């Protein structure tokens, strides 16, 4: 078979031949890959920088995909940390980490939507006590995951969703997805009334934003839950002690490790159903897997999700 193969953490994967996968444990299935999305987690595991990376080479990137089982049924599958990922003609999955998909779905759209939806969906369902009527700020709302986070927050009953980001054009489009307000990253003081922040940026942006939001709150005793999900603006954030003293700030992270595999799996059916029905808008672009080396390094439009199809 063919696969995208990483042989150096300093270079993109190359399309090459690789032995067919073999199921070796009970509950494993050999499946055909139909569509596998490229996003930041996949990139950072492929270059060895992600905290969950086993740094084992060679490896096939990809942690999830829409696959077809031996009976011809489409499933969405999530892999454990393994060097045999989903960017291949075929891969091995654990049956209990797959979700059957309804007939007639667009595999490219489902593959593109599942991971970004999972980040905010699981954060609100499994990491915090989110209550309908809460006000939510999505920091990094112009990216693929941030755009879906706006939709997910509304879906779970947020009374107000504020989208913040750099791209003015992309911000303008968030109203159609349910955002009540949009802000530039230097205007976060105007979001001082929110209850929850879903942060896809981190870095200096988050550090400044915490101070701006906390010091402009009408009631500093009102709790603010800041959920760190991504770090597109920096791996570390120089949070001043004053930010922690200036109000009731709860800082939590959401991702693999802080959320168990069991909890992720419990949410998959509902996320897959929403994605299959087209209820989570995502900008997906299908690319042949044979073009993986070129597509891996080419510029991608903000919010766009590349999906490889064998």
Secondary structure, 3 states (H helix, E strand, C coil): CEEEEECCCCCCCEEEECCCCCCCCCCEEEEEEEEEEECHHHHHHHCCCCCCCCCCCCEECCCEEEEECCCCCEEEEECCCCCECCCECEEEEEHHHEEECCCCCCHHHHHHHHHHHHHHHHHHHHHCCCCCCCEEEEECCCCHHHHHHHHHHHHCCCCEEEEEECCHHHHHHHHHHCCCEEEEHHHHHHHCCCCEEEECCEHHHHHHHHHHHHHCCCCCCCEEEEEECCCCCECCCCCCHHHHHCCEEEEEECCECCECHHHHHHHHHHHHHHHHCCCCCCEEEEEEHHHHHHHHHCCCCCCEEEEEEC
